[in-house]
């Protein structure tokens, strides 16, 4: 029976971009988007008649000529530049980026008959390294992104494929890209994953780094192909020698025993 070690899942916050600023660090008056609808300002007149919810309005509406909300041009430029810089890094096999918008509507708290629409933008980078990429090369990806971006609505999924002597490993950086990520920090995370990926009996490896960049507040999930306590102890000893040493251990093994 395959056992699994589940290492602390304490924080997993995904930062979206609402009608107002997601992060003060962005410093953008347009707050990462332009919306063609009303923002419900205090000077607007509150309708006297009860207004239906957006989905309950005219079933055969006239075409909406309001421009669709778009990502702020300055932020969109940051995203494009970051992707171009990542693709140019050594040992990057593939890098893609997708930006999505999830609109939501709710009653205006200052006017019960007026509805306000917010647009929640998020951009996800997916990067695959060469199988033989070094920890320094893998660590350069989040550090490079952080030098170009100033937006918390960005996440990164970074994978080093399996190769002779090590299994595949994946790390998720969630909403961290409104701050600097020192090369020393990103490299030590990549080094820890590389060490665990080459550890005997480890069969699966995935880590998440939260927006705080606190590794111990993130998560690490390891698959282990043995229930032998000696094997599990040796794997835990390897964890304790990496950047994930202080991550809280909780959950259960495949046989139901508590760690």
N, C-alpha and C positions, 0 to 999 in steps of 0.2 A: 504493500500500500504506500502510495506517495504521501509524504508529509509536507506540510507547508508552515513556514515561520511567517507570521504576520507582524511587522514592526510598525509601531505607533502611527495611527492615523488620527492626528489631533486637530489639524487645521487644513481645510481645503476650500478656500474662498476664490471664486471666479469673479473678477471685477468686470462689470459691464459699464457701458457709457450711457447714462440716462440723459434727460434733457438738460441737466446741469452737469458741472464738471465731475468727472470720475476721480481726478487727482489734481490737487493744487499744483503739482509739479508740471502739469501740462501747460499752465499759464496761457490758456487760449480763451479769448472772450467768447468764441463760438462753441466751446466745450465739446470738441471732437465730433460735432455734427452740425448740419444745417437742417432745420425742420421747417417745412412749408406751412404747418398748421399753427393755430394759436397756442401760445404757451399759458394762457389763462392769466394774464397780467391783472393787477388790481384795478387798472383803469378801465378794463373792458366791462361792458354792461352785462349784467347777469340776466338771461332770458326769464321772463315771468312765467311762461308755460313750461310744463314738465317735459324735458327733452328725453327721447329714447336713447338707450345704449347704442353705440355705433353699429352693432350687428343687427339691431332691431329697427333701424331706420328704413328709409325707402327701399323696398325690395328690388326696385328697378331704377337705381340711381343713374343720374346723368354722369358721363365720364368725368373723372376727377382731373381737373387741369392743374391742380397744385403740384409743383415739382416734388418728386420723391426725395425724402431726406437722404443726404449723402454724407460720407465721412468727411470731416474737415480737411481741406486740401493740404494743410501743413502736416496733419497726422498721416494722411494717405501718402504723402511724399516720404515721411519717415519710414513707413512700412516698406515702400518700394526700395528705398536705399538699403535698409537692413537686409532684405532678401538678396539684393545684388551683392552686398558685401559677404554674406554667408556663402553664397554660391562660389565666390572666388577663393574661399579658404582651402588650404591643403586638406586632402583626404575626405572632402565632402562629396559623396556620390550623387545625392539628389536633395533638393530643397524646394519645397512648395509652400504657398501661403494662401489661405482662404479667409476672407472677411465676410461676416454675416451680420445681418440686422434683424433683431426680434422686436417688433413693435408691440406695445401694450397700451391699453386705454383704461382710464379710471376717472371717477367723478372728481371735478375740481373741488378741493376742500373749502374753497372760498365761495363756491357757487354750486349748489346741488344739481342744477339743471344744465351745467356745462361739463363736457367731457374733455379731458386732456390726453393726448397721445405722446408717449415717450418712446424713443428709439434706442435700443440697446445694441450697440455695435461690439463685436469681438473679432479679433484676428488671431488665427491659429497657424503657426509655422510647424511644418513637419520636415525633419531633416534626418536623412540616413547617411551614415558615415561609411567609408570603406571598411571592410571586415578587419583589416589590419591597422586601423587608425590608432594612434597613441592617445593616452589620456590628455596630453597637452593639446593635441589636435581637436579632440572632442570638446574639451573645456573652452576652446577658443570660440565655439559657436555662441553660447549664451553671453559671453563677455562682449563679443562683437555686436550682437543684437542690442545689448544694453547701451552701447556707445552711440547708437543711432536713434533709439526710441525713447520717448518720454510719455508713455501711455500704459496704464495698468490693464487695459483691455486686451493684452497680448499674452498668448501662451505658446509654449514650445514643447514639442515631442521629439526627443533626440534618441536615435537608435544606433547602436553599434552591432552589426550582424554577427552571427556565430562564425568562428573560424577554427582552425586547428588549435586545440589547447584551451579554448574558452567558448562558453555559450553566448547567446545574444543577450544584450542588456538594453533597457529603455529607461529614460529619465524624463519626467514631465516638470517643466518650470511653469508655474501658474501665476500670472499677474505680477511678475517680478520686475517688469521692464520699464519701471519709472525711476530706476535707481542704477547706480554703478554696480557691476558685478566684477569684483577683482579677479584677475587671472588666477591668483592663488586659490581663491574659493572654488571657482568652477573646475579647476584642475584637480583639486583634492576630492571633489565629488566624483569626477570621472575616474580618478585613480582608484577610489574605493569600489566603484562598480566593476572596474577591470579586474581588481583583485578577487572580488567575490565571483565574477564570471569564470575565473580560472580555478576556483576552489572545488576539490572533489566532492561529489554527491549533490552539488547545487545544480538544479535542473531548470530553474526559472528565476528571472531577476527583473524587478521593475521598481523604480523609485519615483517619488514626487517631492518637489521642493516648493513650499508655499510662497505666497507673495512677500512674506517677511524675509525670505532668504535664510531662515533658520532651519538648518537641516534636521535638527532634533524635533522640530515642530511638523515635519513632513511625514512621509511614510516610506517603508521599504517592505516589499513582499518578496519572499524567497521560497522557491520550491526545493524541497530536499527529498531525495529518493530513498531515504532510510528512516526507520523509526528508532534505530539504535541510539540510546542516550549518549553514548560516546561520540557518535558521528554528529549529533545535534550540538553537543558541547563544543566540538572542534569548529563547527560552522559558526557558532556564537562567538568563539574566541577570535575568529577571523573578522567578524563584524566589529568586535570591540577594538580592533586595530585599524579601523577605517574612520572616515568622516561620519559614519552612521553609528558610532559607538554609543552616543548618548540618546539615541532615539528610543522612546519607550516601547518595550515589548509587551504585547497583549494579544489576545485571541486564543486559538487552540491549535494543536497539532492534528494531523490526520486521524490519530487514534482517539481523539477526544480529550487527551490530557492537557491540562493547563500548563503553559510555559513557566 
